[in-house]
Amino acid sequence: MDTVELLHSTTLTIPFATADLATIALSSLAVDREISEGKVRRTLTAQENKLIVTFDADTLRMLRVSINGFMDSLILVAKTLESFANK
């Protein structure tokens, strides 16, 4: 099987109010696998109060699609965390 070279990369750093919230977001988002495994690799880590996400993809289009999908999930997680924090 041929391996695909992942030429395109970007890293997002998302700050949260606390390190605990960053860790909860990491745990929530890490369970979702990439739809196009092999064409896109996503790496998530938490450092202090920041969620750090690195995307590597074989094409710019795949990079954009992966980031867009991730951002939809991130927004949902952030809104959920915010709603629990306000109670």
Biopython code that builds the backbone (N, CA, C, O; Angstrom):
import numpy as np
from Bio.PDB.StructureBuilder import StructureBuilder

atoms = [
    (1, "MET", "N", (0.845, -1.186, 0.000)),
    (1, "MET", "CA", (0.000, 0.000, 0.000)),
    (1, "MET", "C", (0.887, 1.244, 0.000)),
    (1, "MET", "O", (1.848, 1.333, 0.763)),
    (2, "ASP", "N", (0.557, 2.188, -0.852)),
    (2, "ASP", "CA", (1.321, 3.427, -0.936)),
    (2, "ASP", "C", (0.978, 4.323, 0.250)),
    (2, "ASP", "O", (-0.171, 4.385, 0.688)),
    (3, "THR", "N", (1.983, 5.006, 0.754)),
    (3, "THR", "CA", (1.733, 5.986, 1.798)),
    (3, "THR", "C", (1.610, 7.353, 1.150)),
    (3, "THR", "O", (2.368, 7.694, 0.242)),
    (4, "VAL", "N", (0.658, 8.125, 1.620)),
    (4, "VAL", "CA", (0.401, 9.453, 1.082)),
    (4, "VAL", "C", (1.242, 10.449, 1.864)),
    (4, "VAL", "O", (1.254, 10.436, 3.095)),
    (5, "GLU", "N", (1.943, 11.310, 1.142)),
    (5, "GLU", "CA", (2.743, 12.341, 1.792)),
    (5, "GLU", "C", (1.833, 13.505, 2.176)),
    (5, "GLU", "O", (1.128, 14.062, 1.334)),
    (6, "LEU", "N", (1.860, 13.861, 3.450)),
    (6, "LEU", "CA", (1.014, 14.934, 3.956)),
    (6, "LEU", "C", (1.814, 16.236, 3.945)),
    (6, "LEU", "O", (2.515, 16.563, 4.903)),
    (7, "LEU", "N", (1.691, 16.972, 2.837)),
    (7, "LEU", "CA", (2.526, 18.148, 2.580)),
    (7, "LEU", "C", (2.048, 19.427, 3.254)),
    (7, "LEU", "O", (2.834, 20.353, 3.459)),
    (8, "HIS", "N", (0.780, 19.482, 3.595)),
    (8, "HIS", "CA", (0.196, 20.726, 4.099)),
    (8, "HIS", "C", (-0.113, 20.577, 5.583)),
    (8, "HIS", "O", (-0.635, 19.553, 6.024)),
    (9, "SER", "N", (0.216, 21.616, 6.345)),
    (9, "SER", "CA", (0.073, 21.523, 7.792)),
    (9, "SER", "C", (-0.310, 22.870, 8.380)),
    (9, "SER", "O", (0.087, 23.921, 7.875)),
    (10, "THR", "N", (-1.085, 22.825, 9.452)),
    (10, "THR", "CA", (-1.372, 24.029, 10.223)),
    (10, "THR", "C", (-1.638, 23.623, 11.662)),
    (10, "THR", "O", (-2.053, 22.499, 11.942)),
    (11, "THR", "N", (-1.392, 24.554, 12.564)),
    (11, "THR", "CA", (-1.631, 24.314, 13.985)),
    (11, "THR", "C", (-2.530, 25.413, 14.528)),
    (11, "THR", "O", (-2.301, 26.599, 14.289)),
    (12, "LEU", "N", (-3.557, 24.999, 15.264)),
    (12, "LEU", "CA", (-4.466, 25.930, 15.927)),
    (12, "LEU", "C", (-4.211, 25.869, 17.424)),
    (12, "LEU", "O", (-4.026, 24.785, 17.978)),
    (13, "THR", "N", (-4.199, 27.009, 18.075)),
    (13, "THR", "CA", (-4.088, 27.076, 19.527)),
    (13, "THR", "C", (-5.345, 27.756, 20.045)),
    (13, "THR", "O", (-5.604, 28.923, 19.750)),
    (14, "ILE", "N", (-6.128, 27.005, 20.826)),
    (14, "ILE", "CA", (-7.411, 27.498, 21.314)),
    (14, "ILE", "C", (-7.320, 27.673, 22.822)),
    (14, "ILE", "O", (-7.158, 26.689, 23.543)),
    (15, "PRO", "N", (-7.421, 28.911, 23.317)),
    (15, "PRO", "CA", (-7.346, 29.127, 24.766)),
    (15, "PRO", "C", (-8.695, 28.853, 25.438)),
    (15, "PRO", "O", (-9.754, 29.151, 24.887)),
    (16, "PHE", "N", (-8.627, 28.286, 26.624)),
    (16, "PHE", "CA", (-9.802, 28.077, 27.464)),
    (16, "PHE", "C", (-9.580, 28.815, 28.775)),
    (16, "PHE", "O", (-8.457, 29.211, 29.086)),
    (17, "ALA", "N", (-10.633, 28.997, 29.533)),
    (17, "ALA", "CA", (-10.532, 29.736, 30.795)),
    (17, "ALA", "C", (-9.640, 29.023, 31.807)),
    (17, "ALA", "O", (-8.951, 29.674, 32.592)),
    (18, "THR", "N", (-9.648, 27.691, 31.794)),
    (18, "THR", "CA", (-8.836, 26.921, 32.740)),
    (18, "THR", "C", (-8.208, 25.721, 32.035)),
    (18, "THR", "O", (-8.624, 25.333, 30.944)),
    (19, "ALA", "N", (-7.209, 25.151, 32.679)),
    (19, "ALA", "CA", (-6.580, 23.935, 32.152)),
    (19, "ALA", "C", (-7.567, 22.773, 32.163)),
    (19, "ALA", "O", (-7.544, 21.931, 31.265)),
    (20, "ASP", "N", (-8.435, 22.721, 33.179)),
    (20, "ASP", "CA", (-9.438, 21.648, 33.237)),
    (20, "ASP", "C", (-10.375, 21.697, 32.033)),
    (20, "ASP", "O", (-10.708, 20.657, 31.465)),
    (21, "LEU", "N", (-10.798, 22.885, 31.643)),
    (21, "LEU", "CA", (-11.686, 23.009, 30.481)),
    (21, "LEU", "C", (-10.974, 22.598, 29.198)),
    (21, "LEU", "O", (-11.584, 21.980, 28.325)),
    (22, "ALA", "N", (-9.707, 22.929, 29.072)),
    (22, "ALA", "CA", (-8.936, 22.512, 27.894)),
    (22, "ALA", "C", (-8.834, 20.993, 27.840)),
    (22, "ALA", "O", (-8.924, 20.403, 26.763)),
    (23, "THR", "N", (-8.646, 20.356, 28.994)),
    (23, "THR", "CA", (-8.551, 18.900, 29.055)),
    (23, "THR", "C", (-9.892, 18.246, 28.734)),
    (23, "THR", "O", (-9.933, 17.226, 28.047)),
    (24, "ILE", "N", (-10.978, 18.819, 29.222)),
    (24, "ILE", "CA", (-12.314, 18.292, 28.906)),
    (24, "ILE", "C", (-12.579, 18.410, 27.410)),
    (24, "ILE", "O", (-13.087, 17.472, 26.796)),
    (25, "ALA", "N", (-12.243, 19.543, 26.822)),
    (25, "ALA", "CA", (-12.424, 19.727, 25.378)),
    (25, "ALA", "C", (-11.593, 18.709, 24.609)),
    (25, "ALA", "O", (-12.076, 18.116, 23.644)),
    (26, "LEU", "N", (-10.357, 18.504, 25.025)),
    (26, "LEU", "CA", (-9.493, 17.510, 24.383)),
    (26, "LEU", "C", (-10.136, 16.130, 24.429)),
    (26, "LEU", "O", (-10.201, 15.439, 23.412)),
    (27, "SER", "N", (-10.609, 15.730, 25.599)),
    (27, "SER", "CA", (-11.238, 14.410, 25.745)),
    (27, "SER", "C", (-12.485, 14.281, 24.877)),
    (27, "SER", "O", (-12.746, 13.220, 24.310)),
    (28, "SER", "N", (-13.243, 15.349, 24.778)),
    (28, "SER", "CA", (-14.475, 15.322, 23.983)),
    (28, "SER", "C", (-14.192, 15.248, 22.490)),
    (28, "SER", "O", (-14.892, 14.548, 21.757)),
    (29, "LEU", "N", (-13.177, 15.960, 22.039)),
    (29, "LEU", "CA", (-12.887, 16.044, 20.609)),
    (29, "LEU", "C", (-12.006, 14.908, 20.100)),
    (29, "LEU", "O", (-12.027, 14.595, 18.909)),
    (30, "ALA", "N", (-11.240, 14.295, 20.979)),
    (30, "ALA", "CA", (-10.296, 13.253, 20.557)),
    (30, "ALA", "C", (-10.992, 11.985, 20.069)),
    (30, "ALA", "O", (-10.403, 11.211, 19.314)),
    (31, "VAL", "N", (-12.229, 11.764, 20.487)),
    (31, "VAL", "CA", (-12.921, 10.527, 20.102)),
    (31, "VAL", "C", (-13.370, 10.536, 18.641)),
    (31, "VAL", "O", (-13.600, 9.475, 18.060)),
    (32, "ASP", "N", (-13.497, 11.712, 18.047)),
    (32, "ASP", "CA", (-13.916, 11.800, 16.644)),
    (32, "ASP", "C", (-12.730, 11.522, 15.731)),
    (32, "ASP", "O", (-11.716, 12.218, 15.784)),
    (33, "ARG", "N", (-12.866, 10.501, 14.894)),
    (33, "ARG", "CA", (-11.802, 10.173, 13.946)),
    (33, "ARG", "C", (-11.968, 10.999, 12.680)),
    (33, "ARG", "O", (-13.059, 11.468, 12.358)),
    (34, "GLU", "N", (-10.875, 11.160, 11.983)),
    (34, "GLU", "CA", (-10.919, 11.827, 10.684)),
    (34, "GLU", "C", (-11.647, 10.927, 9.692)),
    (34, "GLU", "O", (-11.425, 9.716, 9.670)),
    (35, "ILE", "N", (-12.505, 11.509, 8.883)),
    (35, "ILE", "CA", (-13.238, 10.742, 7.874)),
    (35, "ILE", "C", (-12.280, 10.208, 6.819)),
    (35, "ILE", "O", (-12.436, 9.081, 6.350)),
    (36, "SER", "N", (-11.313, 10.994, 6.451)),
    (36, "SER", "CA", (-10.358, 10.607, 5.406)),
    (36, "SER", "C", (-9.016, 10.236, 6.024)),
    (36, "SER", "O", (-7.996, 10.861, 5.735)),
    (37, "GLU", "N", (-9.024, 9.218, 6.873)),
    (37, "GLU", "CA", (-7.766, 8.774, 7.470)),
    (37, "GLU", "C", (-6.809, 8.370, 6.357)),
    (37, "GLU", "O", (-7.212, 7.745, 5.376)),
    (38, "GLY", "N", (-5.573, 8.722, 6.512)),
    (38, "GLY", "CA", (-4.580, 8.471, 5.475)),
    (38, "GLY", "C", (-4.323, 9.708, 4.637)),
    (38, "GLY", "O", (-3.212, 9.921, 4.151)),
    (39, "LYS", "N", (-5.361, 10.527, 4.471)),
    (39, "LYS", "CA", (-5.208, 11.785, 3.737)),
    (39, "LYS", "C", (-5.073, 12.967, 4.684)),
    (39, "LYS", "O", (-4.546, 14.019, 4.321)),
    (40, "VAL", "N", (-5.562, 12.772, 5.916)),
    (40, "VAL", "CA", (-5.510, 13.828, 6.929)),
    (40, "VAL", "C", (-5.122, 13.193, 8.264)),
    (40, "VAL", "O", (-5.615, 12.125, 8.628)),
    (41, "ARG", "N", (-4.237, 13.866, 8.978)),
    (41, "ARG", "CA", (-3.883, 13.438, 10.335)),
    (41, "ARG", "C", (-4.124, 14.628, 11.254)),
    (41, "ARG", "O", (-3.707, 15.750, 10.965)),
    (42, "ARG", "N", (-4.804, 14.362, 12.368)),
    (42, "ARG", "CA", (-5.083, 15.411, 13.353)),
    (42, "ARG", "C", (-4.480, 14.979, 14.687)),
    (42, "ARG", "O", (-4.694, 13.854, 15.138)),
    (43, "THR", "N", (-3.730, 15.876, 15.308)),
    (43, "THR", "CA", (-3.109, 15.599, 16.597)),
    (43, "THR", "C", (-3.593, 16.641, 17.596)),
    (43, "THR", "O", (-3.490, 17.842, 17.350)),
    (44, "LEU", "N", (-4.123, 16.176, 18.724)),
    (44, "LEU", "CA", (-4.624, 17.077, 19.760)),
    (44, "LEU", "C", (-3.799, 16.912, 21.027)),
    (44, "LEU", "O", (-3.483, 15.795, 21.436)),
    (45, "THR", "N", (-3.455, 18.037, 21.642)),
    (45, "THR", "CA", (-2.790, 18.037, 22.941)),
    (45, "THR", "C", (-3.326, 19.208, 23.756)),
    (45, "THR", "O", (-3.853, 20.177, 23.209)),
    (46, "ALA", "N", (-3.183, 19.102, 25.066)),
    (46, "ALA", "CA", (-3.535, 20.206, 25.960)),
    (46, "ALA", "C", (-2.270, 20.633, 26.682)),
    (46, "ALA", "O", (-1.543, 19.805, 27.232)),
    (47, "GLN", "N", (-2.017, 21.929, 26.676)),
    (47, "GLN", "CA", (-0.885, 22.506, 27.405)),
    (47, "GLN", "C", (-1.415, 23.671, 28.220)),
    (47, "GLN", "O", (-1.856, 24.684, 27.678)),
    (48, "GLU", "N", (-1.363, 23.506, 29.520)),
    (48, "GLU", "CA", (-1.927, 24.488, 30.443)),
    (48, "GLU", "C", (-3.397, 24.699, 30.089)),
    (48, "GLU", "O", (-4.163, 23.736, 30.085)),
    (49, "ASN", "N", (-3.806, 25.918, 29.793)),
    (49, "ASN", "CA", (-5.215, 26.169, 29.476)),
    (49, "ASN", "C", (-5.478, 26.218, 27.968)),
    (49, "ASN", "O", (-6.496, 26.756, 27.533)),
    (50, "LYS", "N", (-4.571, 25.664, 27.179)),
    (50, "LYS", "CA", (-4.706, 25.736, 25.716)),
    (50, "LYS", "C", (-4.897, 24.350, 25.110)),
    (50, "LYS", "O", (-4.244, 23.385, 25.507)),
    (51, "LEU", "N", (-5.792, 24.275, 24.153)),
    (51, "LEU", "CA", (-5.952, 23.091, 23.314)),
    (51, "LEU", "C", (-5.167, 23.359, 22.038)),
    (51, "LEU", "O", (-5.393, 24.362, 21.361)),
    (52, "ILE", "N", (-4.255, 22.467, 21.717)),
    (52, "ILE", "CA", (-3.414, 22.640, 20.530)),
    (52, "ILE", "C", (-3.739, 21.522, 19.552)),
    (52, "ILE", "O", (-3.649, 20.339, 19.881)),
    (53, "VAL", "N", (-4.117, 21.922, 18.345)),
    (53, "VAL", "CA", (-4.532, 20.963, 17.327)),
    (53, "VAL", "C", (-3.677, 21.169, 16.085)),
    (53, "VAL", "O", (-3.600, 22.273, 15.545)),
    (54, "THR", "N", (-3.038, 20.099, 15.639)),
    (54, "THR", "CA", (-2.228, 20.147, 14.426)),
    (54, "THR", "C", (-2.881, 19.276, 13.369)),
    (54, "THR", "O", (-3.228, 18.122, 13.619)),
    (55, "PHE", "N", (-3.041, 19.843, 12.192)),
    (55, "PHE", "CA", (-3.606, 19.136, 11.045)),
    (55, "PHE", "C", (-2.517, 18.970, 9.997)),
    (55, "PHE", "O", (-1.797, 19.920, 9.691)),
    (56, "ASP", "N", (-2.394, 17.776, 9.449)),
    (56, "ASP", "CA", (-1.515, 17.503, 8.313)),
    (56, "ASP", "C", (-2.385, 16.865, 7.241)),
    (56, "ASP", "O", (-3.154, 15.949, 7.533)),
    (57, "ALA", "N", (-2.272, 17.338, 6.000)),
    (57, "ALA", "CA", (-3.121, 16.821, 4.931)),
    (57, "ALA", "C", (-2.350, 16.736, 3.621)),
    (57, "ALA", "O", (-1.329, 17.397, 3.432)),
    (58, "ASP", "N", (-2.870, 15.901, 2.721)),
    (58, "ASP", "CA", (-2.194, 15.738, 1.431)),
    (58, "ASP", "C", (-2.525, 16.861, 0.457)),
    (58, "ASP", "O", (-1.741, 17.134, -0.452)),
    (59, "THR", "N", (-3.676, 17.520, 0.629)),
    (59, "THR", "CA", (-4.039, 18.644, -0.240)),
    (59, "THR", "C", (-4.575, 19.794, 0.613)),
    (59, "THR", "O", (-5.013, 19.587, 1.745)),
    (60, "LEU", "N", (-4.534, 20.987, 0.066)),
    (60, "LEU", "CA", (-5.098, 22.135, 0.776)),
    (60, "LEU", "C", (-6.601, 21.973, 0.973)),
    (60, "LEU", "O", (-7.143, 22.383, 2.000)),
    (61, "ARG", "N", (-7.263, 21.387, 0.007)),
    (61, "ARG", "CA", (-8.705, 21.159, 0.132)),
    (61, "ARG", "C", (-9.010, 20.252, 1.320)),
    (61, "ARG", "O", (-9.913, 20.543, 2.104)),
    (62, "MET", "N", (-8.269, 19.160, 1.458)),
    (62, "MET", "CA", (-8.493, 18.241, 2.572)),
    (62, "MET", "C", (-8.170, 18.921, 3.903)),
    (62, "MET", "O", (-8.829, 18.657, 4.909)),
    (63, "LEU", "N", (-7.172, 19.782, 3.915)),
    (63, "LEU", "CA", (-6.831, 20.530, 5.123)),
    (63, "LEU", "C", (-7.992, 21.440, 5.518)),
    (63, "LEU", "O", (-8.383, 21.482, 6.685)),
    (64, "ARG", "N", (-8.537, 22.159, 4.554)),
    (64, "ARG", "CA", (-9.666, 23.064, 4.813)),
    (64, "ARG", "C", (-10.888, 22.306, 5.298)),
    (64, "ARG", "O", (-11.522, 22.714, 6.272)),
    (65, "VAL", "N", (-11.228, 21.212, 4.635)),
    (65, "VAL", "CA", (-12.408, 20.422, 5.005)),
    (65, "VAL", "C", (-12.260, 19.879, 6.424)),
    (65, "VAL", "O", (-13.210, 19.906, 7.207)),
    (66, "SER", "N", (-11.083, 19.393, 6.748)),
    (66, "SER", "CA", (-10.841, 18.842, 8.081)),
    (66, "SER", "C", (-10.950, 19.915, 9.159)),
    (66, "SER", "O", (-11.556, 19.691, 10.207)),
    (67, "ILE", "N", (-10.364, 21.074, 8.901)),
    (67, "ILE", "CA", (-10.432, 22.166, 9.873)),
    (67, "ILE", "C", (-11.869, 22.637, 10.044)),
    (67, "ILE", "O", (-12.304, 22.884, 11.169)),
    (68, "ASN", "N", (-12.614, 22.768, 8.948)),
    (68, "ASN", "CA", (-14.013, 23.201, 9.045)),
    (68, "ASN", "C", (-14.836, 22.240, 9.894)),
    (68, "ASN", "O", (-15.606, 22.673, 10.750)),
    (69, "GLY", "N", (-14.679, 20.948, 9.664)),
    (69, "GLY", "CA", (-15.410, 19.954, 10.446)),
    (69, "GLY", "C", (-15.024, 20.002, 11.916)),
    (69, "GLY", "O", (-15.878, 19.906, 12.796)),
    (70, "PHE", "N", (-13.735, 20.151, 12.170)),
    (70, "PHE", "CA", (-13.263, 20.236, 13.550)),
    (70, "PHE", "C", (-13.831, 21.476, 14.235)),
    (70, "PHE", "O", (-14.250, 21.404, 15.391)),
    (71, "MET", "N", (-13.849, 22.608, 13.541)),
    (71, "MET", "CA", (-14.356, 23.846, 14.139)),
    (71, "MET", "C", (-15.828, 23.725, 14.510)),
    (71, "MET", "O", (-16.249, 24.250, 15.541)),
    (72, "ASP", "N", (-16.618, 23.040, 13.684)),
    (72, "ASP", "CA", (-18.024, 22.808, 14.031)),
    (72, "ASP", "C", (-18.126, 22.057, 15.357)),
    (72, "ASP", "O", (-18.927, 22.418, 16.219)),
    (73, "SER", "N", (-17.321, 21.021, 15.515)),
    (73, "SER", "CA", (-17.331, 20.244, 16.759)),
    (73, "SER", "C", (-16.811, 21.070, 17.928)),
    (73, "SER", "O", (-17.354, 20.997, 19.031)),
    (74, "LEU", "N", (-15.772, 21.850, 17.697)),
    (74, "LEU", "CA", (-15.201, 22.682, 18.753)),
    (74, "LEU", "C", (-16.219, 23.701, 19.260)),
    (74, "LEU", "O", (-16.332, 23.919, 20.467)),
    (75, "ILE", "N", (-16.948, 24.315, 18.357)),
    (75, "ILE", "CA", (-17.968, 25.296, 18.755)),
    (75, "ILE", "C", (-19.019, 24.633, 19.633)),
    (75, "ILE", "O", (-19.430, 25.203, 20.644)),
    (76, "LEU", "N", (-19.455, 23.440, 19.261)),
    (76, "LEU", "CA", (-20.443, 22.713, 20.058)),
    (76, "LEU", "C", (-19.893, 22.404, 21.452)),
    (76, "LEU", "O", (-20.587, 22.603, 22.448)),
    (77, "VAL", "N", (-18.665, 21.924, 21.527)),
    (77, "VAL", "CA", (-18.042, 21.615, 22.822)),
    (77, "VAL", "C", (-17.914, 22.886, 23.664)),
    (77, "VAL", "O", (-18.228, 22.867, 24.854)),
    (78, "ALA", "N", (-17.460, 23.978, 23.069)),
    (78, "ALA", "CA", (-17.281, 25.232, 23.811)),
    (78, "ALA", "C", (-18.613, 25.755, 24.344)),
    (78, "ALA", "O", (-18.686, 26.218, 25.483)),
    (79, "LYS", "N", (-19.663, 25.683, 23.532)),
    (79, "LYS", "CA", (-20.985, 26.134, 23.986)),
    (79, "LYS", "C", (-21.504, 25.250, 25.110)),
    (79, "LYS", "O", (-22.120, 25.744, 26.055)),
    (80, "THR", "N", (-21.263, 23.962, 25.017)),
    (80, "THR", "CA", (-21.695, 23.039, 26.069)),
    (80, "THR", "C", (-20.954, 23.329, 27.369)),
    (80, "THR", "O", (-21.569, 23.388, 28.433)),
    (81, "LEU", "N", (-19.644, 23.510, 27.291)),
    (81, "LEU", "CA", (-18.864, 23.835, 28.487)),
    (81, "LEU", "C", (-19.336, 25.148, 29.102)),
    (81, "LEU", "O", (-19.427, 25.271, 30.324)),
    (82, "GLU", "N", (-19.631, 26.119, 28.259)),
    (82, "GLU", "CA", (-20.103, 27.410, 28.748)),
    (82, "GLU", "C", (-21.452, 27.276, 29.452)),
    (82, "GLU", "O", (-21.677, 27.902, 30.487)),
    (83, "SER", "N", (-22.344, 26.465, 28.894)),
    (83, "SER", "CA", (-23.666, 26.320, 29.510)),
    (83, "SER", "C", (-23.572, 25.628, 30.870)),
    (83, "SER", "O", (-24.334, 25.963, 31.777)),
    (84, "PHE", "N", (-22.660, 24.677, 31.030)),
    (84, "PHE", "CA", (-22.488, 24.034, 32.329)),
    (84, "PHE", "C", (-21.794, 24.964, 33.322)),
    (84, "PHE", "O", (-22.058, 24.892, 34.522)),
    (85, "ALA", "N", (-20.926, 25.821, 32.845)),
    (85, "ALA", "CA", (-20.212, 26.749, 33.724)),
    (85, "ALA", "C", (-21.154, 27.802, 34.298)),
    (85, "ALA", "O", (-20.921, 28.319, 35.390)),
    (86, "ASN", "N", (-22.212, 28.116, 33.565)),
    (86, "ASN", "CA", (-23.152, 29.152, 33.999)),
    (86, "ASN", "C", (-24.210, 28.633, 34.961)),
    (86, "ASN", "O", (-25.086, 29.394, 35.371)),
    (87, "LYS", "N", (-24.153, 27.367, 35.328)),
    (87, "LYS", "CA", (-25.179, 26.802, 36.227)),
    (87, "LYS", "C", (-24.656, 26.621, 37.613)),
    (87, "LYS", "O", (-25.384, 26.159, 38.492)),
]
sb = StructureBuilder()
sb.init_structure("model")
sb.init_model(0)
sb.init_chain("A")
sb.init_seg("    ")
for serial, (resi, resn, name, xyz) in enumerate(atoms, 1):
    if name == "N":
        sb.init_residue(resn, " ", resi, " ")
    sb.init_atom(name, np.array(xyz, "f"), 0.0, 1.0, " ", f" {name:<3s}", serial, name[0])
structure = sb.get_structure()
